[in-house]
Amino acid sequence: MKKWIFSAVIYLLIVIGGYSAYSFFAPNDSAANDHDEHEKATEEHAHGDEDATEEGEHGGHGEDGDSESSGEVNTEVVTENGAITVSLEDQDGNPMDELDVNHEKLMHLIVISENLESFNHLHPEKKDPGVFEVQADLEEGMYQAFVDIKPTNLGYKVEPKSLMIGEHEEHEDDGEHKDDHAHLEAETNWTKEQNGYKATLNVESFSMKENVVLSFDLNGAKPENYLGALGHVVVVDEALEQFIHVHPASETEPVFEAHFTKPGMYKLWGEFKLDGKVYAFPYVIEITE
């Protein structure tokens, strides 16, 4: 009996010792699994950082693309001693002047006063690589300049550039600063006269849901070719933030089509060359939804 009990105890000790040795030397499945999960999580986190970096870089490009100060071309407009200088640079800061001719000119510079009373359509000439210049006789005040160009194989968006002529001081009205920006009101006088010439604007619909057709009746006067077209129409909103420059939809009639993306008050100038001189007839229109 005692011999049997002794043998059983010995056997039990052998089993316990063997299990302990196995547990010590054999890999722990749970620990191995934890290690594998940890490595997997680390790898996923690394890829996540890489994706975040790529998204961040793409987001940076996206910010440039969204703001598109000038798409892939940066513009700067300054004035000194009656001359307006326009500088063009690519995204790397290098001078850029690879431009396609657009209606007989490399550059159209539209300069409009903040009160929307002064309109100037200028054509700067190349002075240095990426630098264009034009003389302009403008009264003192604040203006917005729009550089209208077609860069070769580069994206571009026209945006307003503030331009101060002379010593411009903010006016005061009853001790408060007066807003120099125009606040346009719809008008019903669609016939404008300059130097004996009359231009009547006809518009059937002002809805932004479709292109707005702008048809001009020059009351018998025949427009001459001006910059490769029968005329030009420039449109801005009253905040001088949106810019539209369109040309006739027909080679024989002064009819234009303009696309608007927002309702609101706009001012447009219809430009026509009559008997050798260019006239800009102004109109205020209200675009509806």
ROKE-814310 format. One line per field, with one value per residue (C-alpha): residue number from 0; residue in three letters; x, y, z. Coordinates in nm, 2 decimals, decimal comma. Layout:
BEGIN
resi: [NUM  ...]
resn: [ALA  ...]
c1: [X  ...]
c2: [Y  ...]
c3: [Z  ...]
END
This chain:
BEGIN
resi: [0  1  2  3  4  5  6  7  8  9  10  11  12  13  14  15  16  17  18  19  20  21  22  23  24  25  26  27  28  29  30  31  32  33  34  35  36  37  38  39  40  41  42  43  44  45  46  47  48  49  50  51  52  53  54  55  56  57  58  59  60  61  62  63  64  65  66  67  68  69  70  71  72  73  74  75  76  77  78  79  80  81  82  83  84  85  86  87  88  89  90  91  92  93  94  95  96  97  98  99  100  101  102  103  104  105  106  107  108  109  110  111  112  113  114  115  116  117  118  119  120  121  122  123  124  125  126  127  128  129  130  131  132  133  134  135  136  137  138  139  140  141  142  143  144  145  146  147  148  149  150  151  152  153  154  155  156  157  158  159  160  161  162  163  164  165  166  167  168  169  170  171  172  173  174  175  176  177  178  179  180  181  182  183  184  185  186  187  188  189  190  191  192  193  194  195  196  197  198  199  200  201  202  203  204  205  206  207  208  209  210  211  212  213  214  215  216  217  218  219  220  221  222  223  224  225  226  227  228  229  230  231  232  233  234  235  236  237  238  239  240  241  242  243  244  245  246  247  248  249  250  251  252  253  254  255  256  257  258  259  260  261  262  263  264  265  266  267  268  269  270  271  272  273  274  275  276  277  278  279  280  281  282  283  284  285  286  287  288]
resn: [MET  LYS  LYS  TRP  ILE  PHE  SER  ALA  VAL  ILE  TYR  LEU  LEU  ILE  VAL  ILE  GLY  GLY  TYR  SER  ALA  TYR  SER  PHE  PHE  ALA  PRO  ASN  ASP  SER  ALA  ALA  ASN  ASP  HIS  ASP  GLU  HIS  GLU  LYS  ALA  THR  GLU  GLU  HIS  ALA  HIS  GLY  ASP  GLU  ASP  ALA  THR  GLU  GLU  GLY  GLU  HIS  GLY  GLY  HIS  GLY  GLU  ASP  GLY  ASP  SER  GLU  SER  SER  GLY  GLU  VAL  ASN  THR  GLU  VAL  VAL  THR  GLU  ASN  GLY  ALA  ILE  THR  VAL  SER  LEU  GLU  ASP  GLN  ASP  GLY  ASN  PRO  MET  ASP  GLU  LEU  ASP  VAL  ASN  HIS  GLU  LYS  LEU  MET  HIS  LEU  ILE  VAL  ILE  SER  GLU  ASN  LEU  GLU  SER  PHE  ASN  HIS  LEU  HIS  PRO  GLU  LYS  LYS  ASP  PRO  GLY  VAL  PHE  GLU  VAL  GLN  ALA  ASP  LEU  GLU  GLU  GLY  MET  TYR  GLN  ALA  PHE  VAL  ASP  ILE  LYS  PRO  THR  ASN  LEU  GLY  TYR  LYS  VAL  GLU  PRO  LYS  SER  LEU  MET  ILE  GLY  GLU  HIS  GLU  GLU  HIS  GLU  ASP  ASP  GLY  GLU  HIS  LYS  ASP  ASP  HIS  ALA  HIS  LEU  GLU  ALA  GLU  THR  ASN  TRP  THR  LYS  GLU  GLN  ASN  GLY  TYR  LYS  ALA  THR  LEU  ASN  VAL  GLU  SER  PHE  SER  MET  LYS  GLU  ASN  VAL  VAL  LEU  SER  PHE  ASP  LEU  ASN  GLY  ALA  LYS  PRO  GLU  ASN  TYR  LEU  GLY  ALA  LEU  GLY  HIS  VAL  VAL  VAL  VAL  ASP  GLU  ALA  LEU  GLU  GLN  PHE  ILE  HIS  VAL  HIS  PRO  ALA  SER  GLU  THR  GLU  PRO  VAL  PHE  GLU  ALA  HIS  PHE  THR  LYS  PRO  GLY  MET  TYR  LYS  LEU  TRP  GLY  GLU  PHE  LYS  LEU  ASP  GLY  LYS  VAL  TYR  ALA  PHE  PRO  TYR  VAL  ILE  GLU  ILE  THR  GLU]
c1: [0,00  0,27  0,47  0,17  0,12  0,49  0,48  0,17  0,34  0,65  0,44  0,25  0,58  0,71  0,39  0,40  0,77  0,72  0,44  0,64  0,93  0,71  0,55  0,89  1,05  0,75  0,63  0,32  0,04  -0,13  0,20  0,28  -0,06  -0,02  0,31  0,17  -0,12  0,13  0,34  0,03  -0,09  0,25  0,26  -0,10  0,00  0,30  0,09  -0,16  0,11  0,22  -0,13  -0,18  0,15  0,03  -0,31  -0,14  0,08  -0,22  -0,41  -0,14  -0,17  -0,54  -0,52  -0,32  -0,56  -0,87  -0,75  -0,59  -0,46  -0,38  -0,39  -0,04  0,06  0,11  0,05  0,15  0,03  0,20  0,21  0,47  0,50  0,19  0,31  0,14  0,37  0,24  0,48  0,41  0,57  0,52  0,48  0,85  0,89  1,05  0,95  0,68  0,58  0,49  0,15  -0,08  -0,21  -0,57  -0,76  -0,45  -0,28  -0,07  -0,23  -0,55  -0,54  -0,88  -0,86  -1,18  -1,23  -1,39  -1,69  -1,73  -1,72  -1,38  -1,33  -1,00  -0,91  -0,52  -0,26  0,07  0,37  0,66  0,95  1,16  1,11  0,78  0,73  0,48  0,42  0,18  0,13  -0,21  -0,35  -0,57  -0,71  -0,61  -0,81  -0,85  -0,88  -0,91  -0,70  -0,78  -0,50  -0,66  -0,41  -0,38  -0,06  0,07  -0,01  -0,07  -0,39  -0,49  -0,78  -0,84  -0,86  -0,87  -0,56  -0,59  -0,42  -0,38  -0,32  -0,17  -0,23  -0,57  -0,73  -1,04  -1,32  -1,51  -1,88  -2,01  -1,69  -1,72  -1,53  -1,73  -1,74  -1,59  -1,73  -2,03  -2,38  -2,55  -2,92  -3,11  -3,17  -3,43  -3,25  -3,10  -3,00  -2,67  -2,52  -2,16  -2,03  -2,35  -2,35  -2,62  -2,61  -2,93  -2,89  -3,16  -3,19  -3,47  -3,38  -3,16  -3,18  -2,85  -3,01  -2,89  -2,65  -2,76  -2,78  -2,67  -2,78  -2,68  -2,85  -2,61  -2,89  -2,75  -2,38  -2,16  -1,90  -1,55  -1,32  -1,18  -0,91  -1,03  -1,41  -1,71  -1,69  -1,61  -1,82  -1,66  -1,88  -1,80  -2,01  -2,05  -1,79  -1,53  -1,46  -1,61  -1,48  -1,63  -1,49  -1,69  -1,68  -1,96  -2,13  -2,17  -1,92  -2,19  -2,40  -2,30  -2,46  -2,29  -2,35  -2,24  -2,25  -2,32  -2,27  -2,42  -2,73  -2,68  -2,60  -2,35  -2,20  -2,11  -1,94  -2,01  -1,70  -1,73  -1,51  -1,70  -1,54  -1,19  -1,26  -1,34  -1,64  -1,74  -2,12  -2,20  -2,50  -2,62  -2,80  -2,95  -2,90  -3,17  -3,17]
c2: [0,00  0,24  0,14  0,22  0,56  0,64  0,55  0,77  1,07  1,02  1,00  1,31  1,50  1,39  1,51  1,85  1,90  1,81  2,05  2,33  2,27  2,27  2,60  2,75  2,66  2,65  2,99  3,13  3,14  3,43  3,63  3,54  3,66  3,98  4,03  3,97  4,21  4,47  4,44  4,46  4,77  4,93  4,85  4,99  5,30  5,35  5,32  5,55  5,82  5,77  5,82  6,12  6,27  6,21  6,36  6,65  6,72  6,68  6,90  7,16  7,14  7,15  7,47  7,63  7,49  7,60  7,95  7,95  8,30  8,27  7,89  7,80  8,16  8,42  8,79  9,11  9,45  9,77  10,13  10,41  10,74  10,68  10,34  10,01  9,71  9,35  9,07  8,71  8,41  8,04  7,83  7,81  8,18  8,20  8,47  8,35  8,51  8,21  8,35  8,28  8,58  8,65  8,88  9,04  9,10  8,90  9,08  9,26  9,46  9,58  9,85  9,95  10,20  10,09  10,31  10,14  10,47  10,45  10,17  10,12  9,85  9,85  9,64  9,63  9,54  9,31  9,50  9,22  8,84  8,80  9,18  9,39  9,77  10,03  10,40  10,49  10,83  10,74  10,97  10,91  10,65  10,27  10,04  9,67  9,54  9,22  9,06  8,87  8,64  8,29  8,12  7,85  7,51  7,65  7,69  8,04  8,22  8,59  8,74  9,11  9,28  9,59  9,90  10,24  10,54  10,84  10,91  10,76  10,84  10,69  10,94  11,00  11,06  11,19  11,05  10,71  10,56  10,56  10,25  10,34  10,03  10,08  9,96  9,92  9,96  9,81  10,05  10,07  10,30  10,06  10,32  10,50  10,78  10,89  11,16  11,13  10,75  10,55  10,19  10,01  9,69  9,42  9,13  8,88  8,70  8,78  8,43  8,26  7,93  7,98  8,19  8,56  8,69  9,05  9,20  9,55  9,78  10,06  10,26  10,25  10,28  10,01  9,87  9,83  9,54  9,60  9,35  9,08  9,11  9,34  9,43  9,32  9,30  9,31  9,24  9,27  9,23  9,52  9,39  9,37  9,01  8,83  8,91  8,81  8,90  8,78  8,83  8,83  8,49  8,61  8,75  8,98  9,09  9,25  8,97  8,83  8,54  8,56  8,29  8,39  8,17  8,39  8,62  8,98  9,32  9,36  9,63  9,57  9,78  9,71  9,82  9,92  10,09  10,35  10,58  10,49  10,55  10,30  10,37  10,18  10,20  10,12  9,93  9,79  9,46  9,24  8,87  8,65  8,28]
c3: [0,00  0,10  -0,21  -0,43  -0,27  -0,30  -0,67  -0,73  -0,56  -0,78  -1,09  -1,00  -0,94  -1,28  -1,45  -1,27  -1,34  -1,71  -1,75  -1,58  -1,81  -2,12  -2,01  -1,95  -2,28  -2,52  -2,67  -2,51  -2,77  -2,60  -2,58  -2,94  -3,04  -2,84  -3,01  -3,35  -3,28  -3,16  -3,47  -3,69  -3,50  -3,53  -3,91  -3,95  -3,76  -3,98  -4,29  -4,13  -4,08  -4,44  -4,56  -4,34  -4,47  -4,83  -4,75  -4,58  -4,88  -5,11  -4,88  -4,92  -5,29  -5,24  -5,05  -5,32  -5,57  -5,38  -5,31  -5,66  -5,60  -5,96  -6,01  -6,12  -6,18  -5,91  -6,00  -5,84  -5,94  -5,82  -5,93  -5,92  -6,10  -6,31  -6,43  -6,34  -6,33  -6,34  -6,23  -6,31  -6,13  -6,14  -5,83  -5,78  -5,78  -6,12  -6,37  -6,61  -6,94  -7,16  -7,26  -7,55  -7,74  -7,63  -7,86  -8,01  -7,67  -7,43  -7,14  -7,07  -6,74  -6,62  -6,35  -6,18  -5,89  -5,57  -5,63  -5,97  -6,15  -6,32  -6,58  -6,76  -7,01  -7,04  -7,22  -7,05  -7,26  -7,17  -7,01  -6,85  -6,81  -6,63  -6,60  -6,79  -6,77  -6,88  -6,82  -6,68  -6,60  -6,30  -6,03  -5,67  -5,49  -5,44  -5,73  -5,80  -6,09  -6,28  -6,48  -6,77  -6,94  -7,09  -6,96  -7,19  -7,04  -6,69  -6,49  -6,41  -6,24  -6,26  -5,91  -5,79  -5,68  -5,47  -5,61  -5,44  -5,66  -5,47  -5,11  -5,04  -4,71  -4,57  -4,57  -4,25  -4,21  -3,87  -3,71  -3,86  -4,15  -4,47  -4,68  -5,02  -5,18  -5,41  -5,32  -5,65  -5,72  -6,01  -6,29  -6,57  -6,81  -7,06  -7,31  -7,25  -7,45  -7,50  -7,74  -7,94  -7,97  -7,81  -7,69  -7,57  -7,37  -7,42  -7,17  -7,17  -6,85  -6,56  -6,40  -6,32  -6,40  -6,76  -6,95  -6,95  -7,31  -7,34  -7,67  -7,77  -8,01  -8,12  -8,28  -8,63  -8,55  -8,68  -8,44  -8,58  -8,50  -8,16  -8,03  -8,27  -8,20  -8,25  -7,88  -7,53  -7,21  -6,87  -6,56  -6,19  -5,88  -5,65  -5,41  -5,69  -5,62  -5,92  -6,27  -6,61  -6,95  -7,25  -7,63  -7,89  -7,95  -8,31  -8,56  -8,70  -8,41  -8,07  -7,87  -7,56  -7,32  -6,96  -6,70  -6,34  -6,03  -5,77  -5,76  -5,67  -5,81  -6,09  -6,31  -6,67  -6,94  -7,30  -7,50  -7,87  -8,12  -8,31  -8,57  -8,44  -8,07  -7,80  -7,58  -7,26  -7,19  -6,82  -6,69  -6,36  -6,36  -6,09  -6,13  -5,98  -5,88]
END
